[in-house]
Amino acid sequence: MEFLRRLVVTLFVCTALWVFFYSPLFPLVRVKPVDFASDFKNETERPKRRSESLLPYNSSGSLNYEQFVALKTEGRIFQARGKAWEELFQGISAAYEGKGSAKELQKRVSSEYKEAGFFFYASEYPFNEIKDRLNKHLDVLYLAGSDGQYLKVDYRAYSHSDFNIGTGLTDYPKPPSWLIYPYRKYSLWIILTGIAFYILLPKKRKEKDSSHFKTRFIVGNDTCFVLLLIALPFIAPMAIMGGSVQIFFSEGIFLLPIFWLIALIGTWGFVWIMPRFACFEMKISDDGIRIGTTKGDKLYQFKEMEYFQWATFKRPRWIIIFAWIFVLAGRTGSINLLVLSTLTHTGIGIRLKDGTLFYIYTSNPMGQSVLNQPADEIAKLLHDKGVMEKEEEITIRTMGLEPVGTKGGYEMKKIIGSLALVSASVFGLSLLAYGNSITINFKSGRTVVYDQSEISSITFSETARPSLNIISGIKTFNGVSDALDVGTSLPPKMTGDLIIEMDVKPGASQQTHANIIDFNHRANEGLVIQQQGDDLNNFVFHIGNGNTVASITYRLQAGVWQNVVFQRQGTEIRLYINGRLVQTHPCFAGNIQYLPNSTVTVGYNKTYGRYFKGEIKDLRIK
């Protein structure tokens, strides 16, 4: 029954963790109000723009409001009529005005960007009425209310490929987690059910005057096994990937052999080893010591005992050697393994007349008694029964996988120890071979991580990094007036291969087309790193030769430092984020072309403003 109790707990805990990260990938819609009236007013008041303006609309023509709305919506309008639609319009309006009546809607906003709108399941009423108009990712529809209000509806359809290692769902802004993981609310109940089985399933009854391991010792060890050696390694790949099913359909699958091997070893210890301690019972009678374990009862008679002595239990030498190998190799967790290899316990060893040494654990590494009967009392009872005490203390090397044992013969614990060595060796080799990145710590305190898959060789030289310092240290840009002019000398030197490297921490809001660095570019000329319109922190890395352009678009995270390297190498441009190659794109073969006397600016555009909000650190160009 002890095995069954622990097996049930393991199944319930793993099921709860699986459910916690299970995402059925239900399609969502993101809804936010649109003020076409304000946009129309701003558009009509805008001064005439030149033909090369990057603005999406040239205001030189004459449009009325209805034509303006038709142009903006491109015919994608749904006349939302009915009580449900009216309540939706009223609720969203109240939420944007901060009224308390809209608290229910507040849980539908993204924690990353609260102004992004409200998320709903596409199958929720009344959105199921427009499902025929929204059937693929990023489809857009505008809802027209009866009072002239408009709501923009973005359709979000996710797949397993939308989940990446370390970031989970890559969509920005991320929907509320309860919509992505709708079954999390059941996880706690599943775990509580498992705990209920652990408590209520019958345990082995122990005699009143017998010696056995304390309940808190058993429960404490069970808890450590479940939390540290089962739950954590089982959930780690899913937490890193952001989904339980998704890990089988992505590059995250390589995490499973590493972490789930630990979880399997933890399950073996919890289900197979710990019942031996939970079922252990020792009773001293007139003729001997009766030991009860999961293997049954065995009587050691006093007349068969030669003497007893105090014993110190230490780990086998191979574990100590293995721990030092890990320490010298500089592997993560090696210190913990070294500490584990030095743990000692105390107990009593009884030498039988046939030469066998029979021993019993009585304390933990902190010197606390683990039995309900103190070791001194057990020693006194042995004295009273005529068993001689030997003053010399004995050292016994064992894995400590059983509460009692014998030395002599080929014991089960030796087989277990060998299996543990093989498992640990396999895991150790995987740790020594594992690692897909190289971390470089500079004297300035800056850290860069490079993906090994993108490195063919490493050469140490003085010119390994971009050589021209534009910004040293950290510079803050307020998004309104902060800017930096570099001058006109740089563009003539930047016509061929180039590297721009910096650490960037974008703000939570930006101006339209916010510029990180701009070489006074135009539509097909020059170089710029610029936000794509109003798409928050989605930056375009762009170069042009007067006729052809090459660009990469990538969304940076707000409020997070990211190492950014933009490279033009021959006929290819590349973007590295935190040392990982995230995108490449073909590039024209000739030189980059700039406008005459172009001024390089950081944090804004000299002609149009477009101020960047955030922080830039160590901007270098080569």
Secondary structure, 3 states (H helix, E strand, C coil): CHHHHHHHHHHHHHHHHHHHCCCCCCCEEEEEEECHHHHHHHHHHCCCCCCCCCCCCCCCCCCCHHHHHHHHHCCCEEECCCHHHHHHHHHHHHHHCCCHHHHHHHCCECCCCHHHCEEEECCCCCHHHHCCCCCCCCCEEEEECCCCCEEEEEEECCCHHHEECCCEECCCCCCCHHHHCCCHHHHHHHHHHHHHHHHHCCCCCCCCCCECECHHHHHHHHHHHHHHHHHHHHHHHHHHHCCCCHHHHCHHHHHHHHHHHHHHHHHHHHHHHHHHHHCCEEEECCCEEEEEECCEEEEEEHHHEEEEEEEEEECCHHHHHHHHHHHHHCCCCHHHHHHHHCCEEEEEEEEECCCCEEEEECECCCCCECECCCHHHHHHHHHHCCCCECCCCEEEECCCCCCEEEECCCCHHHHHHHHHHHHHHHHHHHHHHCCCEEEEECCCCCEEEEEHHHCCCCCCCCCCCCCEEEEEEEEEEECCCCCEEEECCCHHHCCCCEEEEEEEEECCCCCCCCEEEECCCECCEEEEEEECCCCCCEEEEEEEECCCEEEEEEECCCCCCEEEEEEEECCEEEEEECCEEEEEEECCCCCCCCCCCCCEEECCECCCECCCEEEEEEEEEC
